[in-house]
Amino acid sequence: MRIEQLWRAGDAGVLALPSGRLVRGRGLRDPMPSGHPPAFGVYLLGAEPPELGWETRWVRWPDFRLPADPAYLKEVLIESLHRAESERVEIACGGGRGRTGTALACLAALDGVPAAGAVRYVREHYHPRAVETPWQKRFVRRFDPFR
């Protein structure tokens, strides 16, 4: 793995997981951060995203709601976790807080953070307002990385 293949800890939106893997969260309404683009992106949107120039997965997820297919979300997050070992992985929604924060909290649970503390972890290490709604918080608390 070459260092230029990964994000840098401390860069805008980059979440360091307990394993040391780095994943960038962002809002698609914001300008693309400077530097390298992702190699793989997960887009949490109500409608399919446009072609972005890198490999992507689309998870149907309307704003302020929950994913339409939670099992598919988990599958995509497991793939993201593995790919983050050697690639720049981005997880994004429109604003970069609610859906992105929820997915990042579930990713943190997959990486070893207890689900009950995953929202707090993402708020401390990604954004203080990540995971916006009560049902998103409940979704994370009930997320079972072993099922």
N, CA and C atoms as an extended XYZ file, in Angstrom:
441
Properties=species:S:1:pos:R:3:atomname:S:1:resname:S:1:resid:I:1 pbc="F F F"
N         0.848       -1.175        0.000 N   MET     1
C         0.000        0.000        0.000 CA  MET     1
C         0.891        1.234        0.000 C   MET     1
N         0.612        2.152       -0.912 N   ARG     2
C         1.360        3.403       -0.984 CA  ARG     2
C         0.584        4.478       -0.232 C   ARG     2
N         1.319        5.371        0.408 N   ILE     3
C         0.690        6.402        1.242 CA  ILE     3
C        -0.251        7.291        0.431 C   ILE     3
N         0.052        7.556       -0.844 N   GLU     4
C        -0.820        8.415       -1.646 CA  GLU     4
C        -2.143        7.734       -1.987 C   GLU     4
N        -2.276        6.456       -1.675 N   GLN     5
C        -3.525        5.746       -1.912 CA  GLN     5
C        -4.533        6.006       -0.791 C   GLN     5
N        -4.104        6.592        0.307 N   LEU     6
C        -4.968        6.742        1.470 CA  LEU     6
C        -5.212        8.209        1.788 C   LEU     6
N        -6.236        8.454        2.592 N   TRP     7
C        -6.476        9.796        3.105 CA  TRP     7
C        -5.429       10.103        4.170 C   TRP     7
N        -5.376       11.349        4.581 N   ARG     8
C        -4.493       11.733        5.687 CA  ARG     8
C        -5.362       12.062        6.891 C   ARG     8
N        -4.995       11.506        8.036 N   ALA     9
C        -5.713       11.814        9.280 CA  ALA     9
C        -5.655       13.316        9.500 C   ALA     9
N        -6.753       13.888        9.916 N   GLY    10
C        -6.804       15.325       10.162 CA  GLY    10
C        -7.324       16.130        8.981 C   GLY    10
N        -7.351       15.536        7.779 N   ASP    11
C        -7.921       16.246        6.635 CA  ASP    11
C        -9.432       16.385        6.823 C   ASP    11
N       -10.016       17.349        6.157 N   ALA    12
C       -11.447       17.624        6.282 CA  ALA    12
C       -12.273       16.374        6.041 C   ALA    12
N       -13.126       16.041        7.018 N   GLY    13
C       -14.056       14.942        6.882 CA  GLY    13
C       -13.488       13.554        7.080 C   GLY    13
N       -12.198       13.439        7.324 N   VAL    14
C       -11.578       12.114        7.442 CA  VAL    14
C       -11.786       11.569        8.853 C   VAL    14
N       -12.387       10.394        8.928 N   LEU    15
C       -12.637        9.708       10.188 CA  LEU    15
C       -11.615        8.598       10.349 C   LEU    15
N       -10.892        8.613       11.456 N   ALA    16
C        -9.973        7.522       11.792 CA  ALA    16
C       -10.755        6.502       12.610 C   ALA    16
N       -10.842        5.299       12.094 N   LEU    17
C       -11.514        4.208       12.797 CA  LEU    17
C       -10.563        3.590       13.809 C   LEU    17
N       -11.072        2.832       14.773 N   PRO    18
C       -10.200        2.229       15.790 CA  PRO    18
C        -9.071        1.375       15.206 C   PRO    18
N        -9.315        0.749       14.068 N   SER    19
C        -8.292       -0.093       13.432 CA  SER    19
C        -7.192        0.727       12.777 C   SER    19
N        -7.394        2.038       12.664 N   GLY    20
C        -6.440        2.888       11.973 CA  GLY    20
C        -6.840        3.177       10.535 C   GLY    20
N        -7.837        2.483       10.027 N   ARG    21
C        -8.319        2.764        8.676 CA  ARG    21
C        -8.918        4.173        8.651 C   ARG    21
N        -8.785        4.827        7.512 N   LEU    22
C        -9.293        6.184        7.335 CA  LEU    22
C       -10.371        6.190        6.262 C   LEU    22
N       -11.488        6.843        6.553 N   VAL    23
C       -12.601        6.961        5.623 CA  VAL    23
C       -13.024        8.421        5.629 C   VAL    23
N       -13.306        8.963        4.433 N   ARG    24
C       -13.754       10.356        4.377 CA  ARG    24
C       -15.265       10.413        4.234 C   ARG    24
N       -15.887       11.217        5.070 N   GLY    25
C       -17.295       11.533        4.936 CA  GLY    25
C       -17.406       12.942        4.380 C   GLY    25
N       -18.454       13.185        3.590 N   ARG    26
C       -18.647       14.551        3.086 CA  ARG    26
C       -20.063       14.752        2.608 C   ARG    26
N       -20.404       16.009        2.436 N   GLY    27
C       -21.680       16.398        1.862 CA  GLY    27
C       -21.496       16.677        0.387 C   GLY    27
N       -22.335       16.098       -0.439 N   LEU    28
C       -22.215       16.282       -1.885 CA  LEU    28
C       -22.586       17.695       -2.320 C   LEU    28
N       -23.316       18.425       -1.486 N   ARG    29
C       -23.638       19.818       -1.824 CA  ARG    29
C       -22.439       20.746       -1.611 C   ARG    29
N       -21.431       20.265       -0.885 N   ASP    30
C       -20.227       21.054       -0.652 CA  ASP    30
C       -19.255       20.841       -1.805 C   ASP    30
N       -18.345       21.781       -2.020 N   PRO    31
C       -17.336       21.580       -3.071 CA  PRO    31
C       -16.466       20.361       -2.746 C   PRO    31
N       -15.974       19.713       -3.788 N   MET    32
C       -15.073       18.577       -3.613 CA  MET    32
C       -13.809       19.075       -2.919 C   MET    32
N       -13.412       18.408       -1.834 N   PRO    33
C       -12.164       18.807       -1.163 CA  PRO    33
C       -10.973       18.699       -2.107 C   PRO    33
N        -9.971       19.525       -1.864 N   SER    34
C        -8.779       19.473       -2.711 CA  SER    34
C        -8.000       18.192       -2.424 C   SER    34
N        -7.132       17.847       -3.314 N   GLY    35
C        -6.340       16.634       -3.157 CA  GLY    35
C        -6.863       15.522       -4.038 C   GLY    35
N        -6.514       14.318       -3.684 N   HIS    36
C        -6.879       13.163       -4.483 CA  HIS    36
C        -8.366       12.844       -4.364 C   HIS    36
N        -8.981       12.382       -5.460 N   PRO    37
C       -10.368       11.922       -5.365 CA  PRO    37
C       -10.400       10.535       -4.719 C   PRO    37
N       -11.585       10.087       -4.319 N   PRO    38
C       -11.671        8.734       -3.773 CA  PRO    38
C       -11.434        7.698       -4.864 C   PRO    38
N       -11.063        6.503       -4.447 N   ALA    39
C       -10.996        5.369       -5.358 CA  ALA    39
C       -12.324        4.624       -5.344 C   ALA    39
N       -13.060        4.768       -4.230 N   PHE    40
C       -14.326        4.068       -4.037 CA  PHE    40
C       -15.239        4.969       -3.222 C   PHE    40
N       -16.480        5.093       -3.656 N   GLY    41
C       -17.421        5.938       -2.939 CA  GLY    41
C       -18.743        5.247       -2.691 C   GLY    41
N       -19.321        5.554       -1.539 N   VAL    42
C       -20.645        5.058       -1.160 CA  VAL    42
C       -21.544        6.286       -1.048 C   VAL    42
N       -22.642        6.290       -1.820 N   TYR    43
C       -23.500        7.454       -1.882 CA  TYR    43
C       -24.891        7.099       -1.381 C   TYR    43
N       -25.293        7.807       -0.346 N   LEU    44
C       -26.513        7.544        0.410 CA  LEU    44
C       -27.548        8.587        0.000 C   LEU    44
N       -28.327        8.271       -1.017 N   LEU    45
C       -29.210        9.255       -1.627 CA  LEU    45
C       -30.556        8.642       -1.984 C   LEU    45
N       -31.578        9.487       -2.103 N   GLY    46
C       -32.890        9.028       -2.515 CA  GLY    46
C       -32.947        8.643       -3.980 C   GLY    46
N       -32.079        9.250       -4.801 N   ALA    47
C       -32.017        8.951       -6.234 CA  ALA    47
C       -30.579        8.586       -6.601 C   ALA    47
N       -30.435        7.805       -7.638 N   GLU    48
C       -29.114        7.352       -8.063 CA  GLU    48
C       -28.211        8.540       -8.407 C   GLU    48
N       -26.965        8.520       -7.926 N   PRO    49
C       -26.055        9.635       -8.210 CA  PRO    49
C       -25.564        9.585       -9.655 C   PRO    49
N       -25.054       10.713      -10.155 N   PRO    50
C       -24.477       10.712      -11.501 CA  PRO    50
C       -23.153        9.947      -11.504 C   PRO    50
N       -22.638        9.683      -12.678 N   GLU    51
C       -21.313        9.065      -12.822 CA  GLU    51
C       -20.281       10.032      -12.247 C   GLU    51
N       -19.394        9.510      -11.406 N   LEU    52
C       -18.439       10.370      -10.707 CA  LEU    52
C       -16.987       10.151      -11.142 C   LEU    52
N       -16.709        9.108      -11.894 N   GLY    53
C       -15.350        8.890      -12.353 CA  GLY    53
C       -14.553        7.901      -11.518 C   GLY    53
N       -15.175        7.302      -10.522 N   TRP    54
C       -14.540        6.261       -9.720 CA  TRP    54
C       -15.614        5.228       -9.382 C   TRP    54
N       -15.193        4.105       -8.851 N   GLU    55
C       -16.135        3.037       -8.519 CA  GLU    55
C       -17.041        3.479       -7.374 C   GLU    55
N       -18.326        3.205       -7.518 N   THR    56
C       -19.296        3.650       -6.512 CA  THR    56
C       -20.301        2.548       -6.177 C   THR    56
N       -20.938        2.738       -5.047 N   ARG    57
C       -22.113        1.970       -4.651 CA  ARG    57
C       -23.163        2.992       -4.230 C   ARG    57
N       -24.388        2.757       -4.656 N   TRP    58
C       -25.494        3.625       -4.291 CA  TRP    58
C       -26.395        2.876       -3.322 C   TRP    58
N       -26.647        3.492       -2.180 N   VAL    59
C       -27.595        2.964       -1.210 CA  VAL    59
C       -28.795        3.905       -1.216 C   VAL    59
N       -29.951        3.375       -1.604 N   ARG    60
C       -31.159        4.214       -1.629 CA  ARG    60
C       -31.508        4.592       -0.190 C   ARG    60
N       -31.479        5.922        0.057 N   TRP    61
C       -31.666        6.398        1.424 CA  TRP    61
C       -32.177        7.835        1.364 C   TRP    61
N       -33.478        8.045        1.428 N   PRO    62
C       -34.024        9.403        1.383 CA  PRO    62
C       -33.531       10.245        2.570 C   PRO    62
N       -33.429       11.531        2.343 N   ASP    63
C       -32.957       12.465        3.364 CA  ASP    63
C       -33.817       12.372        4.628 C   ASP    63
N       -33.164       12.388        5.781 N   PHE    64
C       -33.779       12.328        7.116 CA  PHE    64
C       -34.497       11.006        7.404 C   PHE    64
N       -34.247       10.008        6.607 N   ARG    65
C       -34.903        8.707        6.797 CA  ARG    65
C       -33.856        7.646        7.119 C   ARG    65
N       -34.244        6.387        6.870 N   LEU    66
C       -33.348        5.250        7.052 CA  LEU    66
C       -33.132        4.569        5.711 C   LEU    66
N       -32.096        3.742        5.595 N   PRO    67
C       -31.843        3.089        4.305 CA  PRO    67
C       -33.001        2.180        3.905 C   PRO    67
N       -33.318        2.162        2.610 N   ALA    68
C       -34.400        1.331        2.100 CA  ALA    68
C       -34.095       -0.155        2.293 C   ALA    68
N       -32.818       -0.521        2.228 N   ASP    69
C       -32.400       -1.922        2.360 CA  ASP    69
C       -31.234       -2.003        3.349 C   ASP    69
N       -31.522       -2.134        4.645 N   PRO    70
C       -30.455       -2.171        5.650 CA  PRO    70
C       -29.429       -3.280        5.419 C   PRO    70
N       -29.849       -4.419        4.899 N   ALA    71
C       -28.905       -5.520        4.642 CA  ALA    71
C       -27.906       -5.125        3.562 C   ALA    71
N       -28.382       -4.420        2.538 N   TYR    72
C       -27.469       -3.961        1.484 CA  TYR    72
C       -26.511       -2.908        2.038 C   TYR    72
N       -27.003       -2.014        2.884 N   LEU    73
C       -26.120       -1.033        3.519 CA  LEU    73
C       -24.994       -1.749        4.250 C   LEU    73
N       -25.330       -2.749        5.036 N   LYS    74
C       -24.310       -3.475        5.795 CA  LYS    74
C       -23.297       -4.123        4.861 C   LYS    74
N       -23.765       -4.726        3.780 N   GLU    75
C       -22.871       -5.340        2.785 CA  GLU    75
C       -21.900       -4.307        2.204 C   GLU    75
N       -22.419       -3.144        1.859 N   VAL    76
C       -21.587       -2.076        1.289 CA  VAL    76
C       -20.601       -1.544        2.332 C   VAL    76
N       -21.022       -1.428        3.577 N   LEU    77
C       -20.116       -0.947        4.624 CA  LEU    77
C       -19.003       -1.958        4.900 C   LEU    77
N       -19.309       -3.237        4.862 N   ILE    78
C       -18.259       -4.255        5.031 CA  ILE    78
C       -17.253       -4.140        3.886 C   ILE    78
N       -17.750       -3.987        2.667 N   GLU    79
C       -16.850       -3.788        1.521 CA  GLU    79
C       -16.001       -2.531        1.724 C   GLU    79
N       -16.613       -1.455        2.195 N   SER    80
C       -15.893       -0.196        2.428 CA  SER    80
C       -14.788       -0.367        3.458 C   SER    80
N       -15.093       -1.075        4.524 N   LEU    81
C       -14.109       -1.300        5.577 CA  LEU    81
C       -12.897       -2.055        5.031 C   LEU    81
N       -13.135       -3.075        4.241 N   HIS    82
C       -12.029       -3.837        3.650 CA  HIS    82
C       -11.236       -2.981        2.666 C   HIS    82
N       -11.934       -2.227        1.846 N   ARG    83
C       -11.255       -1.411        0.841 CA  ARG    83
C       -10.455       -0.277        1.481 C   ARG    83
N       -10.897        0.209        2.647 N   ALA    84
C       -10.190        1.311        3.317 CA  ALA    84
C        -8.805        0.898        3.798 C   ALA    84
N        -8.502       -0.393        3.805 N   GLU    85
C        -7.152       -0.838        4.157 CA  GLU    85
C        -6.127       -0.348        3.144 C   GLU    85
N        -6.546       -0.206        1.877 N   SER    86
C        -5.575        0.122        0.832 CA  SER    86
C        -6.070        1.139       -0.187 C   SER    86
N        -7.279        1.688        0.003 N   GLU    87
C        -7.841        2.644       -0.948 CA  GLU    87
C        -8.466        3.826       -0.224 C   GLU    87
N        -8.628        4.929       -0.960 N   ARG    88
C        -9.350        6.086       -0.441 CA  ARG    88
C       -10.843        5.821       -0.599 C   ARG    88
N       -11.537        5.672        0.529 N   VAL    89
C       -12.969        5.388        0.545 CA  VAL    89
C       -13.700        6.626        1.058 C   VAL    89
N       -14.768        6.980        0.356 N   GLU    90
C       -15.591        8.124        0.724 CA  GLU    90
C       -17.019        7.653        0.941 C   GLU    90
N       -17.658        8.194        1.968 N   ILE    91
C       -19.074        7.949        2.225 CA  ILE    91
C       -19.742        9.320        2.256 C   ILE    91
N       -20.808        9.491        1.463 N   ALA    92
C       -21.386       10.825        1.335 CA  ALA    92
C       -22.894       10.777        1.117 C   ALA    92
N       -23.524       11.866        1.538 N   CYS    93
C       -24.936       12.133        1.266 CA  CYS    93
C       -25.032       13.603        0.885 C   CYS    93
N       -26.215       14.139        0.839 N   GLY    94
C       -26.367       15.540        0.446 CA  GLY    94
C       -25.635       16.511        1.343 C   GLY    94
N       -25.895       16.432        2.643 N   GLY    95
C       -25.293       17.377        3.578 CA  GLY    95
C       -24.086       16.860        4.332 C   GLY    95
N       -23.903       15.552        4.363 N   GLY    96
C       -22.730       14.972        5.022 CA  GLY    96
C       -22.853       14.789        6.519 C   GLY    96
N       -24.064       14.901        7.086 N   ARG    97
C       -24.212       14.796        8.532 CA  ARG    97
C       -25.105       13.623        8.951 C   ARG    97
N       -26.366       13.635        8.518 N   GLY    98
C       -27.328       12.647        8.991 CA  GLY    98
C       -27.073       11.252        8.450 C   GLY    98
N       -27.290       11.064        7.157 N   ARG    99
C       -27.094        9.745        6.558 CA  ARG    99
C       -25.630        9.332        6.597 C   ARG    99
N       -24.749       10.277        6.271 N   THR   100
C       -23.309        9.964        6.302 CA  THR   100
C       -22.878        9.634        7.719 C   THR   100
N       -23.283       10.426        8.684 N   GLY   101
C       -22.927       10.158       10.074 CA  GLY   101
C       -23.456        8.821       10.548 C   GLY   101
N       -24.692        8.486       10.148 N   THR   102
C       -25.281        7.204       10.528 CA  THR   102
C       -24.477        6.054        9.935 C   THR   102
N       -24.142        6.151        8.658 N   ALA   103
C       -23.348        5.102        8.013 CA  ALA   103
C       -21.957        5.008        8.636 C   ALA   103
N       -21.337        6.143        8.941 N   LEU   104
C       -20.015        6.114        9.581 CA  LEU   104
C       -20.091        5.490       10.971 C   LEU   104
N       -21.175        5.746       11.707 N   ALA   105
C       -21.331        5.127       13.026 CA  ALA   105
C       -21.479        3.614       12.894 C   ALA   105
N       -22.231        3.163       11.898 N   CYS   106
C       -22.354        1.717       11.655 CA  CYS   106
C       -21.002        1.132       11.229 C   CYS   106
N       -20.260        1.867       10.432 N   LEU   107
C       -18.921        1.422       10.029 CA  LEU   107
C       -18.008        1.311       11.250 C   LEU   107
N       -18.111        2.274       12.153 N   ALA   108
C       -17.317        2.216       13.386 CA  ALA   108
C       -17.697        0.987       14.209 C   ALA   108
N       -18.994        0.645       14.238 N   ALA   109
C       -19.434       -0.564       14.946 CA  ALA   109
C       -18.841       -1.812       14.291 C   ALA   109
N       -18.792       -1.832       12.972 N   LEU   110
C       -18.161       -2.960       12.272 CA  LEU   110
C       -16.674       -3.055       12.598 C   LEU   110
N       -16.070       -1.913       12.917 N   ASP   111
C       -14.637       -1.865       13.207 CA  ASP   111
C       -14.341       -2.044       14.696 C   ASP   111
N       -15.373       -2.314       15.504 N   GLY   112
C       -15.123       -2.644       16.896 CA  GLY   112
C       -15.677       -1.702       17.940 C   GLY   112
N       -16.217       -0.553       17.552 N   VAL   113
C       -16.840        0.351       18.520 CA  VAL   113
C       -18.189       -0.256       18.914 C   VAL   113
N       -18.501       -0.382       20.199 N   PRO   114
C       -19.825       -0.897       20.568 CA  PRO   114
C       -20.918       -0.021       19.956 C   PRO   114
N       -21.954       -0.647       19.406 N   ALA   115
C       -23.030        0.097       18.743 CA  ALA   115
C       -23.613        1.177       19.655 C   ALA   115
N       -23.695        0.902       20.953 N   ALA   116
C       -24.252        1.869       21.899 CA  ALA   116
C       -23.407        3.145       21.989 C   ALA   116
N       -22.140        3.076       21.645 N   GLY   117
C       -21.259        4.244       21.706 CA  GLY   117
C       -20.820        4.762       20.351 C   GLY   117
N       -21.350        4.189       19.274 N   ALA   118
C       -20.883        4.551       17.937 CA  ALA   118
C       -21.277        5.972       17.530 C   ALA   118
N       -22.463        6.442       17.930 N   VAL   119
C       -22.857        7.814       17.601 CA  VAL   119
C       -21.912        8.788       18.292 C   VAL   119
N       -21.638        8.553       19.560 N   ARG   120
C       -20.718        9.419       20.290 CA  ARG   120
C       -19.339        9.424       19.628 C   ARG   120
N       -18.863        8.249       19.222 N   TYR   121
C       -17.552        8.142       18.572 CA  TYR   121
C       -17.504        9.001       17.299 C   TYR   121
N       -18.533        8.893       16.481 N   VAL   122
C       -18.539        9.638       15.218 CA  VAL   122
C       -18.693       11.140       15.481 C   VAL   122
N       -19.459       11.511       16.484 N   ARG   123
C       -19.581       12.938       16.810 CA  ARG   123
C       -18.260       13.504       17.331 C   ARG   123
N       -17.511       12.716       18.041 N   GLU   124
C       -16.217       13.181       18.557 CA  GLU   124
C       -15.140       13.221       17.474 C   GLU   124
N       -15.192       12.297       16.528 N   HIS   125
C       -14.089       12.145       15.577 CA  HIS   125
C       -14.412       12.570       14.148 C   HIS   125
N       -15.683       12.835       13.852 N   TYR   126
C       -16.069       13.253       12.494 CA  TYR   126
C       -16.749       14.619       12.508 C   TYR   126
N       -17.928       14.694       13.102 N   HIS   127
C       -18.659       15.951       13.164 CA  HIS   127
C       -19.590       15.937       14.378 C   HIS   127
N       -19.633       17.037       15.144 N   PRO   128
C       -20.436       17.053       16.369 CA  PRO   128
C       -21.945       16.906       16.144 C   PRO   128
N       -22.434       17.152       14.930 N   ARG   129
C       -23.874       17.009       14.664 CA  ARG   129
C       -24.182       15.808       13.771 C   ARG   129
N       -23.249       14.884       13.668 N   ALA   130
C       -23.489       13.681       12.869 CA  ALA   130
C       -24.626       12.869       13.485 C   ALA   130
N       -25.371       12.191       12.647 N   VAL   131
C       -26.527       11.368       13.038 CA  VAL   131
C       -27.602       12.317       13.575 C   VAL   131
N       -28.466       12.760       12.679 N   GLU   132
C       -29.342       13.883       12.988 CA  GLU   132
C       -30.676       13.543       13.660 C   GLU   132
N       -31.253       12.413       13.348 N   THR   133
C       -32.613       12.163       13.821 CA  THR   133
C       -32.649       11.081       14.900 C   THR   133
N       -33.714       11.068       15.702 N   PRO   134
C       -33.835       10.007       16.718 CA  PRO   134
C       -33.858        8.611       16.098 C   PRO   134
N       -34.494        8.451       14.944 N   TRP   135
C       -34.569        7.122       14.327 CA  TRP   135
C       -33.218        6.716       13.741 C   TRP   135
N       -32.387        7.678       13.310 N   GLN   136
C       -31.033        7.332       12.874 CA  GLN   136
C       -30.198        6.869       14.069 C   GLN   136
N       -30.340        7.547       15.202 N   LYS   137
C       -29.627        7.124       16.418 CA  LYS   137
C       -30.058        5.723       16.838 C   LYS   137
N       -31.351        5.463       16.785 N   ARG   138
C       -31.873        4.138       17.149 CA  ARG   138
C       -31.359        3.077       16.169 C   ARG   138
N       -31.294        3.419       14.883 N   PHE   139
C       -30.777        2.493       13.870 CA  PHE   139
C       -29.352        2.074       14.212 C   PHE   139
N       -28.523        3.039       14.610 N   VAL   140
C       -27.130        2.739       14.964 CA  VAL   140
C       -27.088        1.874       16.230 C   VAL   140
N       -27.842        2.231       17.240 N   ARG   141
C       -27.860        1.442       18.491 CA  ARG   141
C       -28.250       -0.008       18.244 C   ARG   141
N       -29.147       -0.206       17.289 N   ARG   142
C       -29.629       -1.569       16.999 CA  ARG   142
C       -28.793       -2.278       15.924 C   ARG   142
N       -27.832       -1.573       15.362 N   PHE   143
C       -27.001       -2.174       14.304 CA  PHE   143
C       -26.167       -3.297       14.894 C   PHE   143
N       -26.274       -4.461       14.323 N   ASP   144
C       -25.546       -5.624       14.826 CA  ASP   144
C       -24.489       -6.044       13.808 C   ASP   144
N       -23.234       -5.773       14.086 N   PRO   145
C       -22.180       -6.116       13.119 CA  PRO   145
C       -21.959       -7.614       12.957 C   PRO   145
N       -22.537       -8.418       13.839 N   PHE   146
C       -22.287       -9.867       13.809 CA  PHE   146
C       -23.443      -10.675       13.235 C   PHE   146
N       -24.498       -9.989       12.784 N   ARG   147
C       -25.647      -10.701       12.227 CA  ARG   147
C       -25.782      -10.477       10.768 C   ARG   147
